[in-house]
Amino acid sequence: MTSSPSTIKPHLALTVGVTGHRLHRLQSADLAALRAAVDATLANINTTLNAEQRKYQKLVAAVPVQIRMISALADGADTIVAQSALAAGWRVDACLPF
């Protein structure tokens, strides 16, 4: 059985980019508190997107929400957020300079 174009639903997806200070610039920061804040923010994004998928279930595909993080993976904020994103089950794409 094939679907007609009118029955194809888009997947709910979000891409988040991150950049921030290098680790040496975060010396005065409470890194544990920073990681906890990042974890809470990513969890809030997950919760919100899943709620929106339920709210608009007639309009979007019934597949897991696709969330990805884009980062340059510099030592510091970039890697802190990327590690949290991976732990949350997000896809992480790295933009590496050449």
C-alpha positions in Angstrom: 0.0 0.0 0.0 1.4 3.4 -0.9 0.6 6.7 0.7 -0.9 9.5 -1.3 1.0 12.8 -1.0 -1.8 14.2 1.2 -1.2 11.6 3.9 2.6 12.1 4.2 3.3 13.9 7.4 6.6 15.7 8.2 8.8 14.6 11.0 9.2 16.9 14.0 12.8 18.0 14.1 15.0 20.6 15.8 18.7 21.5 15.3 20.5 23.4 18.1 23.8 25.1 17.6 26.1 25.9 20.4 29.2 27.9 20.9 30.7 29.3 24.0 33.8 30.1 26.1 36.9 27.9 26.1 37.6 26.1 29.3 40.4 28.5 30.4 37.7 31.3 30.3 35.4 29.3 32.6 37.9 29.1 35.5 35.6 31.1 37.8 32.5 29.2 36.7 30.9 26.4 38.8 31.2 23.7 36.2 28.9 21.3 38.0 26.2 24.0 38.1 26.8 24.8 34.4 26.4 21.1 33.5 23.3 20.8 35.6 21.8 23.9 33.9 22.7 22.5 30.4 21.1 19.1 31.3 18.0 20.9 32.5 17.8 23.0 29.4 18.1 20.0 27.1 15.6 18.1 29.1 13.2 21.0 28.8 13.7 21.1 25.0 12.9 17.3 24.9 9.8 17.7 27.0 8.5 20.6 25.0 9.1 19.0 21.7 7.4 15.7 22.8 4.4 17.7 24.1 4.2 19.6 20.8 4.3 16.3 18.9 1.4 15.0 21.0 -0.5 18.3 20.6 -0.1 18.2 16.8 -0.2 14.5 16.3 -2.6 14.8 13.4 -0.2 17.0 11.5 3.2 15.3 12.2 4.5 11.8 11.7 4.3 9.4 14.7 8.0 8.9 14.9 10.4 10.0 17.6 11.3 13.7 17.6 14.6 14.2 15.8 16.9 16.5 17.8 20.5 17.2 17.0 23.2 19.4 18.3 25.8 21.2 16.1 29.1 22.1 17.8 32.7 22.8 16.9 33.6 20.7 19.9 36.1 23.3 21.3 37.4 22.5 24.8 34.9 24.2 27.1 31.3 25.1 26.6 31.1 23.4 23.3 32.2 20.0 24.7 30.1 20.4 27.9 26.9 20.9 25.9 27.9 18.1 23.3 28.5 15.6 26.2 25.1 16.5 27.7 23.4 16.2 24.3 24.9 12.8 23.7 23.8 11.7 27.2 20.3 12.9 26.4 20.2 10.7 23.3 20.7 13.6 20.8 22.6 13.3 17.6 25.7 15.5 17.7 27.3 16.8 14.5 30.7 18.4 14.7 31.8 21.3 12.4 35.5 20.9 12.2 37.8 23.5 10.6 40.2 22.4 7.9 
